[in-house]
């Protein structure tokens, strides 16, 4: 199934995409459905296929982020070799690496399809990063790579928007770590995690390492790659992250971005731009860019 969260009649609703329509499902949230997917799947599929179930054309659905308020939004840095190299870095042997994981605050960064990225007042080098998002369906703590996939409920798309040259506005004496913290803080601005258009359940994506992903800016292709190019694959990522924090149903892990980010050509987002991200078997969505009022 492809599960969505949408707004109708003044409230959030859960639905499933069936053909060109969104069918209403009687669940409180996508997260609650994911947490019980094993037992609720048959019931949800039966409801979705029932022609008497309320439905609206997909084009008319006011889609929100499929998981608007996950407990955690975790992201990988440097998980595609070509992206590391385009930034001037080198890639050691995988056996000498571990995943680099950071967090974005979900309550202020996550937005849904069609909602605008708002450019902050203290940044002017705002970049894009199309990424496969892994959605957790079952609590995971110290799981192994062998069992990790049993904790994955499905997949979504995350655009990890990043400020590449954070302007603090304070004359400061440089300290060790300032550059790293500036990089991290540049990930945290409001609206900096567009997500959507759905959660494609794991049965819809039998191999998450064989998906084409792309990002267009104003119709021009900027990123075009395969998830097969990831350094660390989904089982490795889930197992590693589960040693750091307890993963809970609805948590999202963005698995890193391929080459083609704007900083390599000194091209950054500006008001009026439109991004379109797409990942095979999941879908696509557009994100406009606006200046802060």
N, C-alpha and C positions, 0 to 999 in steps of 0.2 A: 504494500500500500504506500501511497504518498500522502502523508498526513500534514495538514496545515492548521494554522490558527488564523482566524479572520474576524473582522468586526461586522456585526449585523445587529440591527435593532438596539443599538446603543451598548452592546456588550461583546466581549470576546467569546468566540465559539470555536469548537474543534470540528474539523471536517476531513474528508478524504477526497482526493481528486479521482474522479471516474470519468474518463473521456474528457469532454470539454466542460465538465461541470464540477462544482464542489458540493459534496453531499454532507449534510449535517450529521454529526455523530453525538450521541448523548453522553459525553464525557466532559469532566470539568476542565481538563487541560491535556495537551499532548503529552506532558510529562507523566501524568497519572495513567494515561493509556500505555505509554512505553513501559512503565514499571510493572504492568500486568499484561504485557503483550502476549506472552505465551498462552494465557488463559482467555484473553479477550479478543484475540485475533479473529477467531471464527465468528464470534458475535458481531464484531465490527465489520467484517467483510460481508456478512449476511445483510446487515443494515444498509451498507453502502450500495449493495446490488439491488436492494428492494426499490422498485420504481416509484413506490408511494412515499419514500423518504424525501423530506424537503431538500431541494437542491437549487443552486443558482449557477448561471453561466460563469465559468472561471474568469472570463474577461471582466466580469462585473464584481467579483469578490474583492473586498478590501483586505488584502492579505497583510498580516503582521509577520514579524519574525516567527518562525514555526515554534520556537521555544523562547517566548519573550523574556522570561526571567529565570534562566538557569541558575543554580547555585554557584556554578563556576564556569568561566570561559577561560580555558587554558590554550596557549598558543606555542607552537614550535618556531624557533629561530634557526635559520640555516639548515633546512632539511632537503634542499636540492643543490647539487654540486654546482650547476651552472649559475645559480643565483649567488652562491658564495663567491664564485670566481668573478662574476660581473661587478661585484662590490670590491674587488681587489684582494679577496682572501684566498687562502689555499685550503685544500681538503686533505687531511691526513687519512691514513687507512681507517676504515670503519671500526676495526678492532681497537683503535686508540681514541674513539669518540664515544660520547654519550649524548642523548638528546638534550638540547637546550630549551627549557620550558619556562615561560613567563605567564602572567595572568593579566587579563584586562577586566576592569570592573564591569560586570554585565548590566547593572541597573542603569548606567548612563551611556554606555557605548553601543549597546545593541539596538538596531533599528531594523525595520522590515522592508520588503520590496517597495520601491517607489518613494520611500521616505528619503529626505535629503541629508547628505553629509553637510554639516555646517562647519565652514572653515573658521578656526579660532583666531582671535585677534593677535595672539603672540606667536603665530607660525606662518611661514610663507613657503615651505617646502613640504607640501602634503602629498603623500604617495599612496599608491594602491598595491594590494597583494591578494590575488585570488587564491583561495585555499579550500581544500576538502576538509569539511568538518565531520568529526566522528562523534556520534551521539550515544551516550552511555544509557543502557537500559536496565542494568542490574548492578548493585553495589559491588565495587571492586577494591580490594585492599591486598597488596602483596600477591597479585595473581601472576601466573606464569605466562610466557608467550604461547604455550600450548593451549591454555584455557582462556586467554584474553578475549578471543572473538566471541565467546559465549556471553560476554558482558556488553557487547556492542548491539544496540537496537537498530541503528541505521546511520544515515549520512545526510549532511546538508552542505550548503555553500557559505563560507565566511569570507568577507573582504576585509582583511586586516589593514585598515587605514593607518598611516604612520606619518608623524611629523619628523622629517629627517634633520632639521636644524633648529631645535627648540630655542627660542629666545626668551630667556628668563626675565630680562629687564632689570637685572641687578648686577652692578659691578662687583664681582666676587673674586676672591683669591682661589685659584684652582686647587683642588684637592684630588687625591687619587680616588677614582670611582665616579667623578663628576660626569665624564663622558658617557659611562654606562647608564647612570641614572637619568641623564637627559634623554638618552635613547629610549629607555623604558617609559619615562613620563610622557614622551611624545606619542605613546600608544594609547593614552588614557582619555583623550578628549571626548566630550559628548559626541555621539553619533559615529564614532570611529570603528564600529563593527557591524556593518550591514550584513544581514543573515537571511537566507531564504532559498528558494521559495517554499520549500517543504522539508520534511524529513522523509527521505526514501528509506523504507524499512530494509533491513539487511537482505531479505530474500529478493528484493528488487535489484540489489547490487552484489551479485555473487563473487565478484573480484574487485575490491576497491583499489587494486593496484594496476588496473587496466582501463582507466577512465581518462578521456580527453578533457582538459580544462582550459578555459580561455578567458581573457578579459579584453574588451574593446573600450576605447576612449573616443567618444564622439564618432563612433563607427569604424575607427581604425584599430586593427588588432595590435595589442601590445604584449599580451602573454598568450602563448599557445604551446601546450606541453601535455605530458602524460603523467598521471600519478605513479606510473611505473618507474619514474625517475627519482622518487623519494629515496633518500639515504636510509632512513629508518621507516620500516613498514608499520602498518596499523597494529599488529600484535605486539611488536617491540615497543611501540609508543605507549599503548595502554598498559602493558606490564610495567614499564619504567615509571610512568606517572603514578601508577598505583602504589609505588614504593614511597612516593613523596606525600601524597594526600589520598584520602578515601574518596574514590569516585562514586558519585551518586546518580540515580536515574535523572536524566535530563541534562547532566553536565555535557559540555561540548569541548572537544579538543580540536583546534585548528592545526592542521598538520604541516604547515609551512608553505612557502610560495616558490614557484619556479622563476626562471630568468624572465626579464622583460619589465622590471619595475621602472618607474619614472626617473629615479635618481641617476641611473646610468647614462641618460641623455639630457639630464638637467631639465626634464619635463615634469611639471607638477600641476596638481589640480588647481583650477581657478573657477570662480563663479560662472555658472552657465554650462559647465561641462556635464556630460552624462556618461557614466560607466555602465557597462553591461557585462555581467559575469555569467559563465555557463559551465556546467560540468555534466558530462554524459551520464545518462540514466537518472539524474536528479532534476535538472531543469535549468532555468535561466531567470535573471531578474535585472532590472535597471535601477540605477541610483543617480539622481541629479545631485549637483553640487551648488551650494549657496554660500554667500557671505553671511557672517554673523550680523544680525540686525543691530 
